[in-house]
Amino acid sequence: MPKEYRTIQEVAGPLMLVRGVENVTYNELGEIELQNGETRRCKVLEIDGGNALVQLFENSAGINLDSSKVRFLGRTMELGVSEDMLSRVFDGLGRPMDGGPDILPEKRLDVNGLPMNPAARNYPQEFIQTGISAIDGLNTLVRGQKLPIFSASGLPHAELAAQIARQAKVRGTDEPFAVVFAAMGITFEEANFFIESFKETGAIDRTVLFVNLANDPAVERIATPRMALTAAEYLAFDKGMHVLVILTDITNYADALREISAARKEVPGRRGYPGYMYTDLASLYERAGRQKGKNGSITMIPILTMPEDDKTHPIPDLTGYITEGQIILSRELYRKNVTPPIDVLPSLSRLKDKGIGEGKTRADHANTMNQLFSAYARGKEAKELMVVLGEAALTDIDKLYAKFADEFEREYVSQGYHADRSIEETLDIGWKLLRILPRSELKRIKDEYLDEYYSAD
């Protein structure tokens, strides 16, 4: 039976100081029993001799310093895992919130996970089809990759996240594929949107949802992605599944980290975020990947809204260092009704070359991708010139490039949130657009592919 302490010294917001404790360790879970028998959960943030600073998961209202008891449970936070988690909805601490029964766990895992040994990692190289042309065709997602989406306040990243979760698949195999979706600090309406969206299409059957609402405690928000990644590691490395983890919104997570850091009176870093935020984010992102000798894989798409649309803000800045590229959503394209408003030029998938080509997508993929990037960039320049100098100042070829840029945004990037395009469809749309330009302009594509696809109808 755990020892009980009645030595609560002070309570300050979500933090509580307990004196005279023995053999209590950092991150250990505890329970506070109030006078009326109600229990609340907490975890140890700091140990200083016999003093333990603990953080409450619920609020501190009603805690009486004299009559409340604290028990330390001798273990860190754990998640009970089982394959029955698929198609279920949990809160940020892993408790069912869909009205269904509790999970009967096959095992209990520490939510902090174990870092993957770099020498045990396999290089990500298999193509994942999301059904979204701007990603599949130009910024290809590869199994085991970390590819964040940088959004901004008011842009439809929720719709894009739901679309990727519904449509993502590994082609050409019948290997089991699952989605683990963790939402942090979102409103009830947003939570409902995700749950209903997955139910409508039947995608819920292969999805595990962890939902932390905006009115839930900050400390629960910090636990949510760790719960989700623990479930993903179990499904990937114990059950051999290919798991796509979508985390939204990392900005809410980082704000919760800042709130707790401020409550602990830590020295703030850039913009008030704690100095260890880089390490903390890396401890989440680096749980993605593939392991040698294991069939399963974890591919991660963190989504974050850039405060004030600023990609030099600490959250996108640090995320960009740790992950392999980024998909950037554009307010300008959103105003033009391009859906999804993915700005392909500053977007980048650093592993795209590993997941495309003969046997993975199609032999002409790399050439057409480079040509589309080049033509779109030149088309945008031509349009900017047109604004400054007028259309009469453009050469005939520049006018064609400007036309290409408009058609590219309208047909290739803008496909709506319910179109699921195969990679062949995406490549064929690319060829259709390239036919706007004369063959002599397509200098990045080998003649053999031009012979095969340029003149084809």
C-alpha positions, 0 to 999 in steps of 0.5 A: 500500500503506498505511503500517504502524506498529509504534508501539503505545504502550499497550492499555487494554481496547478502546482502543489508542494508536498514536504517530507516525502521519501523515495519519490522519483521525477515524473512519478504519478500520484493521487490526492484524496480530498476530505470528501473521498474524491481523488485527483491525479497528479505527477511529480515535476521536481524533487528537492531532498524531501520536497516534491513539487507536483502538478495536478491534472485537474484543477486545485479547487477544494483542496484543503491543506490540512485534510487532503492526503497524497499517495505516490504510486511508484510508476510513471504515466502509462497507457494500457494498449490493445488492438481494441483501441482501433475505432475508439475515441479517448481523452488526452489521458487515454480514458474512453470518451466515446461511451464505450467500455474500458480497454482490456490492456494486452500490456501497459507501456510508459507514455514517454517511450524509448528513444529509437537507437539511430543504428536500428533505424531503417531509411524511409523510402516507400511511397505513401499515397495521400490522394492529394496532388500537391503532396503526392506529385510534388512533396511526396510523403514517405513511410517513416517520415516526419512531414509537418504542415505549417498553417495559419490561423483561420486556414483549413488545416483541420479539413486537410488533416482529416482528408489525409487521415481518411485517404492515406494508404500504402499502395500495392500491399495488403499490409495493415494500415492504421491512423492515430490522430491526436488533437490538442487544445481544440474546441468541441466543434473541431473535435466533433468535425474529426470524429464525424468525418472519420465515421462518415467514410468508415475510416474510423475503423482503422483510427485511434483518436485522442482528443484534448479539448481547449478547456482541459488542463494544460498538463493533460495537453502535454500528455496527449501526444505521448499517449498517441505515440505510445499507441502508435509504437504498439501498433507499429512495432508490436503488431506490424502495422503501418501507422500514420500519426497526425498531431494537431495543433502543436502550437497549443501543445507548445503554449501549454509547455510555456504555461507550465514552465511559467508556473514553475518559475523557470527562466524563459527563452525566446518569446517566453517559451522554455529553453528546452522546447527544442528537446521536448519537441524532438522527444515527440518527433523522433518517435517516428520512423522505421526499425530494422527487423520490424515490419511496421513503421510510424509516419508523422504529420504534425500540424501547427498554426504559425502565430501571426503567419510567421515561419520564424516563430520559435514553434515552426522554426524548431519544428523545421530543424527536427523534421524532414521538410514542411507543407506550407498553407497559403492565405493568398491561395485560400483567398483565391478559393484554392482548396487545399491552399498548399503553396508548393514553392516554399513547401518541401519534402526532403525525402521525396526523391527516395519514394518516387520513380519506377516501381514506386510511383512512375518512371516519369515522376521525378522529371515532371515534378522538377518541370512543374516546379520550374514552370510554376515558379516562372509563371508566378514571376510572369504574373508579378511582372504583369501587375507591375508593367501590364500584360503588353510588356510580356513576351508570348512565352511569358504569357503562356507561363502566366496561363500555366500558373493559373491553370496549375493552381486551379486544376492541380493544387485545387481538388477539394477535400473529397477528391482522392486522386491516384498517383497516376491521375496526379501525374496525368494532370501534370502532363495535361498542364505541361502541354500548355507550354511548347515542347522546346520549353520542357528542358527538365524532362527526358526525351523518352518521357516526352515521346511517351506522354507529351503528345498523348491525349 
